[in-house]
Amino acid sequence: MVSEGLIDKIEAVRRVPAGQLDQLLHPIIDPSIRATPLCLGLPASPGAASGRAVFDPDTAEQRAHAGESVILVRDETTPEDFHGIVAARAVLTARGGMTSHAAVVARGMGKCAVVGCKELEVDLEHRSFNVNGTVVAEGDWLTLDGATGRVFAGDLSTIPSEVVRVTSGTMSPSQAPLYQSYSELLGWADEVRRLRVRANADTPRDARIARSFGAEGIGLCRTEHMFFEGDRITAMREMIVAREEGGRRRALNKLLPMQRADFEGIFEAMDGLPVTIRLLDPPLHEFLPHGGEETKLLARTLDIPRADLNRIIESLRETNPMLGHRGCRLGISYPEITEMQGRAILEAAVRAMRRGIVVKPEIMIPLVSTVKEFDNQRAVIEDVANRVLGGMGEKISYLIGTMIELPRAALTAAQIAQSAEFFSFGTNDLTQTTLGLSRDDAGRFLPSYIERGILADDPFQVLDTEGVGRLVRIAVEDGRRVRPKLKVGICGEHGGEPRSISFCHSLGLDYVSCSPFRVPIARLAAAHAALNA
Amino acid sequence: MVSEGLIDKIEAVRRVPAGQLDQLLHPIIDPSIRATPLCLGLPASPGAASGRAVFDPDTAEQRAHAGESVILVRDETTPEDFHGIVAARAVLTARGGMTSHAAVVARGMGKCAVVGCKELEVDLEHRSFNVNGTVVAEGDWLTLDGATGRVFAGDLSTIPSEVVRVTSGTMSPSQAPLYQSYSELLGWADEVRRLRVRANADTPRDARIARSFGAEGIGLCRTEHMFFEGDRITAMREMIVAREEGGRRRALNKLLPMQRADFEGIFEAMDGLPVTIRLLDPPLHEFLPHGGEETKLLARTLDIPRADLNRIIESLRETNPMLGHRGCRLGISYPEITEMQGRAILEAAVRAMRRGIVVKPEIMIPLVSTVKEFDNQRAVIEDVANRVLGGMGEKISYLIGTMIELPRAALTAAQIAQSAEFFSFGTNDLTQTTLGLSRDDAGRFLPSYIERGILADDPFQVLDTEGVGRLVRIAVEDGRRVRPKLKVGICGEHGGEPRSISFCHSLGLDYVSCSPFRVPIARLAAAHAALNA
């Protein structure tokens, strides 16, 4: 219509709902196929995908490495399934809601997921599942439609998104009219918007995808995801079970080159753009094995008595891990972890810089509740930075900032901003603490709350502007009062949700950061926010 | 000195540190006795007590009923030990900090406790403990000094506090010069202070003690403690494992007369004074058995297959129970619980009133995060109130208010105050959520935080005025803007801590509420706050 002179660019940007872009990015099941679904789950992450059913992450990885397409089927997933989700084309779970682990991780990867498919009974022993009498065994083909939550038996053909074929380089833009419209529209949106759009990406690959969608930096690189891949988890576990600093340092030395290589790859993918790297955040217990067999294996690998290992695992168990020994609390208890991570970031930055890459590292300290925690960790990072840069004879400008994810951090932002060079609102955790709502447990009552109108939206999807948003406002205002140039962004899942983006615009945030596949949505939503302001 | 004309009353009030009153209330070990302690733990709750060592709550209860003095020795305590703590003279634990379950419960009861006594190795199987080579078996005498954390073998004689002998009626005031000074001083303090002082009390007995210390009402009656006593836990468990409303109602009908009788007793003890009763708060999983033996017994009692029971227990397990399905979320999921509790309160109020007692019930809805939750529960209570009072042909004025214990409640206080007639700050939970700090888990790093000066005080003991306090201020100001006569108090443990009381005074709160044995301290601290304002 713009080319026909019927409406102008601004009007075109206005007319396209940001959420609709999602459809342009994910493959769909060929609409000409008629098939009856086996069952219906929650449409946790859009896209369509076919693959052979597998029931554990290791099998998923093995079969994927052998060139097969697989769909990981689990009762529910945990962080230990991470490599299986990476390897799988899609994820299907019997339990969990729209914000369950499987849903969140899959959305983060732009990977199809159907979760909370209640009729599905997983039989791990026989490596099969039963759904209303139909049994699907390991190796059988499945097709999922993540946009509608439908689960089909068999290998239904899917149509890849044209936009993705272009951005991933398998199709030329000139052959792709839909891509051209998409690209033109987003170009207009970019002219209008004030908010920058970054992506949450943990690996060089995700960073490249994010950039192909127009991300203007990384707003959140979660270093812990790097620790789950391959051998890394063993070194990580060795670090955790070490009883003294020496043992921890030995294990950390094994992790250092792996982290450094990842960071270098991310800096390369983001040449010229800022990259925010968050230091280790989750409680250590999450990295340890939970099953008897795996514990036995770990005890043998680390050559420690199994009883000792069990005792250590037990001692790290927490009543409320979300409110436990995690985030900067770990770095304060074990400064050698912060030191290793700071070293990996800065050494990677220097290496990348020497290859001509423009690096803009932003080091983010998580779960700060008082400026003294921040100052403690900042001192550790500055110390290692001086040693690394001094030793390598280089200068690199980097920022040290914090994630605002606890109410107290927002309430004492004026103090924290005296030390921190940027704030990034971790609105996932800030929502959990402000509402006193565990994302892992809320499934028991949250759906009925939304159904009855007690909550208008799932606060993990749409930012709760009255509660969480008020804290964000307090922190932005108080923080900028003491540091007018304070860089402020948001990196919770809300960073990719149109209404939340509009709120971020109204507060004067510098950027939003979201999953790579939501970057186009965020670009358009940011334009809408600017137009409606 | 006042009687000698050297100083005036005000100066006398000023000169006595509020914390010092604690010594006047608890018995001490006869200072003339020379003995070497077995070991040293944390002085969790002052007082001195002797008794025979027992290793489980049931034995504690049995031997106490048989007239013996017992000391409950546990690795650490859980809510299921409650009746054992009630029965015991004192509590000794090997694990846990100053805010562990044992410490908090014992302080609440004004009962001596020594916790976190690391050298103590409890051998449950042999019903004994070993401390540095000395073995103490079940039935052996122990003496604890909760003011210093010392643990002695044997039955050392203790000196009861004169004040307590008078307030409990076993000594005449005229024979008690120390009591007279105490009483006179607090009388002067009462003339000066503006803050009212209430007590947290869950039973008629605690309410009477509280009143004898000068409590001007109950600020927090935790109804769940009533559910742990005797047979009640069985009815409670029956309610929890019921699959449908009918089963829950049958079990609730068994609990109704027990709750009603307790409430009537409390109203009687508090004749003429307000009593704030909090509806069921903790997650249901806390009421279920955890051990195999106990589960087996429960399955038999309730006549359901053990596998089913295990499945129900497992399904109620939460990753972060503190942020889970609890508080008003339970009452919204199962309105019949709220209905039973509302009925018990109002029927008790009518029965007490008919006996000439002046009742002032204040019904408190816990863990509200949005006014819609509050309105939902208020409607349930008002409905049952109309039925009860209509059926009994009586009128009773009662208030319905809420506990402000989540940041979002404080941040949306202007909305909540439109419906709620009072606010009571539950600063224990508000501290947990505002700081993202689990009271059960913080022991791993909180002590080192205080040691290094990252936190000036334990935020569970001294109110964090900058973070939590800012939320309290926001809620008071916003709440009173829409409801100028909003009654506002605090019922966290901070309500008995002098510096926190001073802060509450400065915010214009109406009252503080604390453990019965801290009421005199709060009265004096409130006077200091008024004098220093």
Contacts between the chains, C-beta under 8 A, distances in Angstrom:
chain1	res1	chain2	res2	distance
A	318	B	438	6.8
A	318	B	440	7.6
A	318	B	441	4.4
A	319	B	321	7.0
A	319	B	322	7.3
A	319	B	438	6.0
A	319	B	440	3.9
A	319	B	441	5.6
A	320	B	320	4.5
A	320	B	321	6.7
A	320	B	322	4.4
A	320	B	323	6.9
A	320	B	438	3.7
A	320	B	440	6.4
A	320	B	441	6.0
A	321	B	319	6.9
A	321	B	320	6.7
A	321	B	441	7.5
A	322	B	319	7.3
A	322	B	320	4.4
A	322	B	323	6.4
A	322	B	436	7.7
A	322	B	438	7.7
A	323	B	320	6.9
A	323	B	322	6.4
A	323	B	323	7.5
A	323	B	432	6.2
A	323	B	433	7.9
A	323	B	436	5.2
A	323	B	437	5.7
A	323	B	438	3.7
A	323	B	441	6.8
A	324	B	438	5.4
A	324	B	441	4.1
A	324	B	442	7.8
A	324	B	444	7.5
A	325	B	441	6.6
A	325	B	444	4.8
A	325	B	445	5.5
A	329	B	445	5.2
A	332	B	445	7.2
A	332	B	448	7.8
A	332	B	449	7.6
A	332	B	454	7.1
A	333	B	444	7.9
A	333	B	445	5.7
A	333	B	448	7.0
A	367	B	436	6.5
A	369	B	435	5.0
A	369	B	436	6.2
A	369	B	437	7.5
A	369	B	467	7.2
A	370	B	454	6.5
A	370	B	455	6.8
A	370	B	467	7.9
A	372	B	453	7.1
A	372	B	454	4.5
A	372	B	455	7.7
A	373	B	454	5.8
A	376	B	452	7.9
A	376	B	454	6.6
A	405	B	436	7.6
A	406	B	434	7.3
A	406	B	435	6.5
A	406	B	436	4.1
A	407	B	407	4.2
A	407	B	433	6.8
A	407	B	434	4.5
A	407	B	435	7.9
A	407	B	436	7.8
A	407	B	467	7.1
A	407	B	471	7.1
A	408	B	434	5.0
A	408	B	435	5.1
A	408	B	436	7.4
A	408	B	464	7.3
A	408	B	466	7.9
A	408	B	467	3.6
A	408	B	468	7.5
A	411	B	434	7.3
A	411	B	466	7.1
A	411	B	467	4.9
A	411	B	470	4.7
A	411	B	471	6.7
A	412	B	466	5.5
A	412	B	467	5.8
A	412	B	470	7.9
A	415	B	466	7.8
A	429	B	436	7.5
A	432	B	323	6.2
A	433	B	323	7.9
A	433	B	407	6.8
A	433	B	433	5.0
A	433	B	434	7.3
A	433	B	436	5.1
A	434	B	406	7.2
A	434	B	407	4.5
A	434	B	408	5.0
A	434	B	411	7.3
A	434	B	433	7.3
A	435	B	369	5.0
A	435	B	406	6.5
A	435	B	407	7.9
A	435	B	408	5.1
A	436	B	322	7.7
A	436	B	323	5.2
A	436	B	367	6.5
A	436	B	369	6.2
A	436	B	405	7.6
A	436	B	406	4.1
A	436	B	407	7.8
A	436	B	408	7.4
A	436	B	429	7.4
A	436	B	433	5.1
A	437	B	323	5.7
A	437	B	369	7.5
A	438	B	318	6.8
A	438	B	319	6.0
A	438	B	320	3.7
A	438	B	322	7.7
A	438	B	323	3.7
A	438	B	324	5.4
A	440	B	318	7.6
A	440	B	319	3.8
A	440	B	320	6.4
A	441	B	318	4.4
A	441	B	319	5.6
A	441	B	320	6.1
A	441	B	321	7.5
A	441	B	323	6.8
A	441	B	324	4.1
A	441	B	325	6.6
A	442	B	324	7.8
A	444	B	324	7.5
A	444	B	325	4.8
A	444	B	333	7.9
A	445	B	325	5.6
A	445	B	329	5.2
A	445	B	332	7.2
A	445	B	333	5.6
A	448	B	332	7.8
A	448	B	333	7.0
A	449	B	332	7.6
A	452	B	376	7.8
A	453	B	372	7.1
A	454	B	332	7.1
A	454	B	370	6.5
A	454	B	372	4.5
A	454	B	373	5.8
A	454	B	376	6.6
A	455	B	370	6.8
A	455	B	372	7.7
A	464	B	408	7.3
A	466	B	408	7.9
A	466	B	411	7.1
A	466	B	412	5.5
A	466	B	415	7.8
A	467	B	369	7.2
A	467	B	370	7.9
A	467	B	407	7.1
A	467	B	408	3.6
A	467	B	411	4.9
A	467	B	412	5.8
A	468	B	408	7.5
A	470	B	411	4.7
A	470	B	412	7.9
A	471	B	407	7.1
A	471	B	411	6.7
